[in-house]
Structures are given as structure tokens and as C-alpha cells.
Amino acid sequence: MSKYFHNTLSKLSAERRASHTPSAPAPSHLPDSMISSVSLLPEDKRLILFTRHSLRERSDGNGFASYQLPLTPKGRVLAKSWGRWLAGHLPYSLDVDSISSPIGRCIDTAQLMQAGAGLQRDIMHQSLLVEPGSLVTDPEIANPVFKEIGVLNFINRFLQGNLAGTKNAYQGGLDILSLFYQHQPQPGHLMLAVSHDTLLSAFLAVMFDVVEIDWNDWPKMMEGVFLWFDDKPFEQASAHFVWRGEVYIRPIVTLLEGYRAAGFHPNTLLLPPEVKWD
């Protein structure tokens, strides 16, 4: 998938990236891609940061992380310092409620990022953001397979439509986009959406229309994608997103077309109602 990442959709030039790179040092242990992504953000959008949680305790050898695994001390420091850095270096306010997987390390990441920004806002628990969450239709079938085959194999079989108890890949991506569309902040604000590596990797693969990823594509802890929409009805809008220092645009209608082409009807999607802003 890495080659696809660098050769599809729209990108800003390297010269523009270099001229907008923030000069302040990044927080320790923050993935390098986040600062290169920050340098590409537009101003005055309804911005969302869909991020993996901060550094946690180690998982088992199959990549499966128990829901009970907490953030490490370094992870707590990183989340707080990243929130402080964003509040001090972006032309965006973080003074908005967050959404999060209900798992403790995700909630803690959102709380600590808010605290670093000098805020204490509500954090709404969203089941669509828990792994494997928005990908699953029958947990009794899918969850044991998730633990048995490991996270990377699980995501690839999901993307290939070869995994019982899970949604069509386009539906998984569209459901997450619908969630974000309905929770967009006001212009000039940044909303946090904290989740897990499996959800973020699957979402990005759907956005890039790939059916197989490898560990090079896997999001690191505290790595995320910045995203915003056109101010249009959902089905007419495009999702703009910045991932690993590149800007991309994906018209939502192309995801809907892919879903229909797979033989599914849009009435099974969690499509948002019409959103009207003040």
C-alpha cells in the first residue's frame, strides 16, 4: 500500500510543505509524520484529528492488545505535551468536546490532550471507534477470529471481503465518515477522535481503495490523520485528509459507488441526516 499512498489523489508540493513547517520542536516520542502533516493544514476548517491513542503497555505477540492495557508514563506525557503543542502552534482551537473509543487508554489520551491544551471538555464514548468496532456485524463470530489470526491478517481479510461477521469494507469506511460528519466542530476548531490502530489502518485502506496492507502502513501510537469535509450534504461532499505528510481528497460518492457495486443497498449504511450549521 505504501506505493499507493505516494501516487494517488491530490498532493501539495514539497516546496509548500517546506515553507510551512513549524519551527518549534515536536514532543518527544511523537511520530515524525505528525509535524509534516501539521505543516499542510488549511485554516478555518471544521478539522478532525482521527488518532491512535498514545503509548501503551506492550501487547501479546499476535498484535492483540487487551482492552485493559493502560498508557505508559511516557504515553501520558506524550498525550499531554502533544495537546499543548497543537494548542500553541495551530490556528485552531481545541475547545470542543472529543469523541473516543470507550477503552481506557483512548479516553485517557483524549483527556490528557485536552489537559495539555488547558481544557476540560466532555469526551463522548463512541462504539464505532472501539476495535474492531465499526468493522463488525457479529462479534461472536468476528472477535474470536480477530484474536486468533492477529490484527494485520484480520484487517486484510476484512478489506478483501473474506471474513465472516464483518461489514463490507466500504460500509466500514462510510460509517466512520458519517460519524465524523455528524460531529464536525465549528470552523477554526479541532475535534479529537481517539481510537485504535486497527480502525485507523482499515479506514485509511478504504480511503485509498487498497485490499492489502503491511506493517509499514500500520499507524504508530499517537499517529493520526487530519480530516475535514466540504460544507455540502454528505453524499455530495469530499473528505480531505492529511496522512504522513501528504494531502488527499476522496469524494464520498466514489465510496458509495463502490458499496453499490459490491451489491449492497445504501439503506444499510449509517448515513447522516442533513446537517445545518449556524
Number of C-alpha atoms within 10 A of each C-alpha: 16 11 7 12 17 13 9 11 13 13 15 12 11 10 8 11 18 12 10 13 14 15 9 10 8 16 18 13 16 20 17 14 17 20 20 20 21 22 20 24 21 11 13 13 20 21 28 25 20 25 26 25 29 32 23 19 14 14 11 9 8 13 15 17 18 13 13 10 14 20 22 15 11 13 25 21 20 24 28 23 22 26 24 21 18 20 21 14 12 17 15 19 18 26 17 19 19 24 25 29 24 20 23 16 28 28 22 23 30 31 23 25 28 28 17 22 21 15 18 16 15 13 21 14 18 18 16 20 26 22 22 23 20 23 30 21 15 12 16 10 14 19 17 10 17 21 15 13 15 15 20 22 16 22 27 20 18 23 26 14 15 12 19 15 17 24 18 21 27 25 24 24 22 22 19 19 23 17 17 22 25 14 17 20 24 16 13 16 20 29 25 24 28 31 32 28 23 23 26 23 22 28 24 20 24 18 23 17 16 16 17 17 19 13 11 9 14 16 21 19 18 25 22 28 22 23 24 24 24 15 15 12 15 22 15 11 16 20 17 17 24 24 20 20 21 21 19 19 19 17 17 18 14 14 20 19 13 15 19 13 10 13 9 16 11 13 7 8 16 15 19 16 11 11 13 8 8 3
